[in-house]
């Protein structure tokens, strides 16, 4: 019976992938049909809601049009490395190996906002948020916990009516920064996960059904009773999906909010050295108010720009994002960067060589 249910879900996944591809193509043609595009970018789906807002507002204010394809962090890094886009976007920092392979030379990481990855689920009849800890989450996504009424879940949710049904895991099928954040957290919090599955934009999942993009995972969970997945907070909210509260390093169970994500990053920002390259993790952060599955997300740019005009437009946009765009973050369920950090990042923009002379 369970095999049949998964076979049915695979058909749904294929339909969702086709639909997502259609939506992406529509977005691209819409951007192009409005006139010439000044800048092109590709990458993470995690920050897509706020990037869409930023690009729209920036076009209205300046006339500069930015076409962005939310194809996943892995795709964004590949396209930047191949120099087929003007900038990439990723929820996982590039590795030393990826940096060395980039055809355009040195790549700079610019954090933009912070967000939370949430555990979302479809458990009919459950009235209040599910409580989970790192060990239980790892047990579910490794296939060791297979029923919703498993005692490892029920002991964390006293009084909740959890059904005697299978847990259907949904995970990302594409190279994903959201996957990196999720597995980075589990690797930091659960030694057994680190030694078995590990962390990365793509991992070998022990169990579950793959879906493309945050959109695909959110859609699968929303339409599949008994399912559980991980998505960026904004996608869960936009799809009216419930999210679990997660026990943090301090032993407190917290929900993902702008405040709890900001708390996770607060101490990290203060302790950054002056020469940091901003490839940093805030997963499993200490502090009683910290949401543990938190991360920065990055825009990736070449330090030496091939096209001076495009390079200047890219620097101008990033300067606008740090000056005006950050104020929009909270309304879209992202945490803005601390002011001291944006000040340092705006100064760092001056190191981008737009004329090929630095």
C-alpha positions, 0 to 999 in steps of 0.5 A: 500500500505504501509503495502504491502511495509513493508511486502516486506521489511520483506522478504528482511530483512530475506534474508539479515539476512541469508546472514549475517549469512553466511558471519559470518560463512565464516569469522570464518571458514577462520580464523580457516582454516589458523591454530590454533586461539590464541585469540577469541573475539566477539561483536560490528559491529561498530568497525569491519572494523578497528578491522579486519585491526588490527587483520590481521596486528597483525597476520602478524607481530607476528603470533598471530591469533585473531578470532573476530565475529561481532555479536553486542555489546549485544552478545559480552557482553553476550559471555564475561559474559559467558566466551566463548570468551577471550574478548568482544567488545561493543559500550556501556559500561557495566551497573553495573548490567551486570558487577555484572553478569559477571562470570569471576569477574571484567571487565575492559573497554579499549577504542580503537577508536572513531567513529560517528553514521550517519543518512543515507538515500535513497532519489532519486534525492537529490543532496546535503547532507540532514540537520537534527537536533535532534528534526527532527531525533527524529520525524522521528524515533518515527514515528511522521514525516512520509513524506520526504516533511514534513515541519520540514524537508524542513525548514532545507533544503531550495532548496532541492527537497524532494519527497512526499513519505513515510519515511521508517525507518530502525533500528537495530534488534539485541542488538547493541552498535550503537543503544546505541550511537544513542539513547544515543544522542537522549536522551541527546538532546531531552527530549521527546525521553528520557521519551518515547523511552529512550536509550539502546542497545535494545529499543522498536522502535515505527516504522520501520523495523529491520535489523541485524548489521551495515551491515544489516541496510546499505544494507537495506537503500542502496536497499530501496528508501525512507528509512532512518537508522543509521549506523557507518560512515565507513559502510556508506562510504563503501556502498557509502551511503549519510549521513546527516549533524546534528545540534550540541549543539552549533547550528552548522550543521556538518558532521561526520568526523575524525576532528569533532568526535575528537572535540567531545572527546577533552574536555572529555579526558582532564577532566577525573579523574585519577580513571575513569573506562572509561565508559563515553559518549561523545554524544551531546558534546559541541563546534561548531566543534563537531559532536554530535552522537559520541562515544568511542568503548571498548574492554572488558577484565577480570582483572583476566585472567584464562589462563596466556598464553592467558592473556599475548597475550591479553595484548600484543595485546592491547599494540600494538593497542595503540602503532601502531594501533591508527595510522590506525584509520583515514584512516578507518574513525575512530578518534584515541584516544588522545595521553594523553589517550593512555598513561594512557590506556597503563599503565592500562594494567599493572593492568590485572592479567595474572598469577592469582596472583594480 
